[in-house]
Amino acid sequence: MSNNKAIEVKKTSYIELLRQHAETNELNFGEYERQCVANAIRTLDPIIRQSNYIWDSFSKNNVMGVLQQVAFLKINPSATPREGYFIIRKNWDKKNNKALQPTVEFGVEGAGNDVILREFGTNVKEVKSYVVHEG
């Protein structure tokens, strides 16, 4: 199977899983969220391959968690200026001196902070903060 076909299969299956998750949890998963997830998968694929991994190297829960962040925060990894980035973390068990399953991590940057503020920071009437002192 060609890489483009494999990516399309991954994209379709993850989007369907996210749609089901959104439906179960009464979350909006519209066309823009689908586009963000599709862009995340297209952005992640070369990063995964350059790190000498394949998609199946990562736990499905890890990848789903990252894609949920992308979708429900409405962060588009393909946007210019950049809204988010991905890191592949190679995990190591120091005690047994062996490699563990790698993980994908997602971070918000630059314009992504503006997206989150516009999406979730409007109509906030009051922000409370507390100072906690020791003792």
C-alpha positions in Angstrom: 0.0 0.0 0.0 1.4 3.4 -1.0 2.2 5.9 1.8 -0.6 8.3 0.6 -3.1 5.5 0.7 -2.0 4.4 4.1 -2.3 8.0 5.4 -5.8 8.3 4.0 -6.8 5.1 5.8 -5.4 6.4 9.1 -7.1 9.7 8.6 -10.4 8.1 7.9 -10.3 5.7 10.9 -9.1 8.4 13.4 -11.7 10.9 12.2 -14.4 8.3 12.6 -13.2 7.5 16.1 -13.2 11.2 17.0 -16.7 11.6 15.5 -17.9 8.8 17.8 -16.1 10.3 20.8 -17.6 13.7 20.1 -21.1 12.3 19.7 -20.8 10.3 22.9 -19.6 13.3 24.9 -22.0 15.8 23.1 -19.1 17.8 21.6 -19.1 19.7 18.4 -17.1 17.9 15.7 -17.8 19.8 12.5 -16.0 20.3 9.3 -13.4 22.6 10.7 -12.5 20.1 13.4 -12.2 17.4 10.8 -10.0 19.6 8.7 -7.7 20.2 11.8 -7.4 16.5 12.4 -6.7 15.7 8.8 -4.0 18.4 8.8 -2.6 17.0 12.0 -2.3 13.6 10.5 -0.6 15.0 7.3 1.8 17.0 9.5 2.6 14.1 11.8 3.3 11.5 9.1 6.7 12.9 8.0 7.7 13.6 11.6 6.9 10.0 12.4 8.8 8.6 9.4 11.8 10.9 10.0 12.0 9.5 13.5 12.2 6.0 12.1 8.8 5.0 13.4 5.5 3.9 11.9 2.0 4.9 13.0 1.6 1.5 14.8 4.7 2.3 16.9 2.4 4.5 19.0 -0.4 3.5 21.3 -3.8 4.3 19.8 -4.7 6.1 23.1 -1.7 8.4 22.8 -2.5 9.3 19.2 -6.2 9.8 20.0 -5.4 12.0 22.9 -3.2 14.3 20.7 -5.9 14.4 17.9 -8.6 15.2 20.5 -6.5 18.2 21.7 -6.1 19.3 18.1 -9.8 18.9 17.2 -11.5 20.2 20.3 -9.1 23.2 20.8 -9.6 23.9 17.1 -5.8 24.2 16.5 -4.8 23.8 12.9 -1.3 22.4 12.6 -1.0 23.5 9.0 -1.9 27.1 9.6 0.5 30.0 8.9 1.6 31.4 11.3 1.9 28.1 13.2 -0.7 27.3 15.8 0.8 24.1 17.2 3.6 21.6 16.9 4.3 17.9 17.5 7.2 16.1 19.2 8.0 12.5 19.1 9.3 11.4 22.5 11.5 8.4 22.7 10.9 6.8 26.1 13.5 4.8 27.9 13.3 2.5 30.9 16.5 3.3 32.7 16.0 0.6 35.3 15.9 -2.2 32.7 17.9 -0.4 30.1 15.4 -0.8 27.3 13.4 1.3 24.9 9.7 1.8 25.7 6.9 2.7 23.4 7.4 6.2 22.0 4.8 8.9 22.4 3.5 11.8 20.4 3.2 15.1 22.1 1.3 18.2 21.0 2.0 21.8 22.0 0.3 25.0 21.3 2.4 27.9 20.0 2.1 31.4 18.6 -1.2 31.9 16.8 -2.7 28.8 18.5 -2.8 30.8 21.8 -4.9 33.5 20.0 -7.2 30.8 18.6 -7.8 29.4 22.1 -8.4 32.8 23.5 -10.9 33.8 20.8 -12.7 30.4 21.1 -12.8 30.0 24.8 -11.9 33.4 26.3 -14.9 35.4 25.2 -17.8 36.4 27.5 -15.9 35.5 30.6 -17.5 37.7 33.3 -15.1 37.1 36.1 -11.8 35.4 36.7 -11.1 34.4 40.3 -7.6 33.7 41.6 -6.5 32.8 45.1 -3.2 33.3 46.9 -2.2 30.4 49.1 0.3 31.0 51.8 2.1 28.3 53.6 0.9 27.7 57.1 
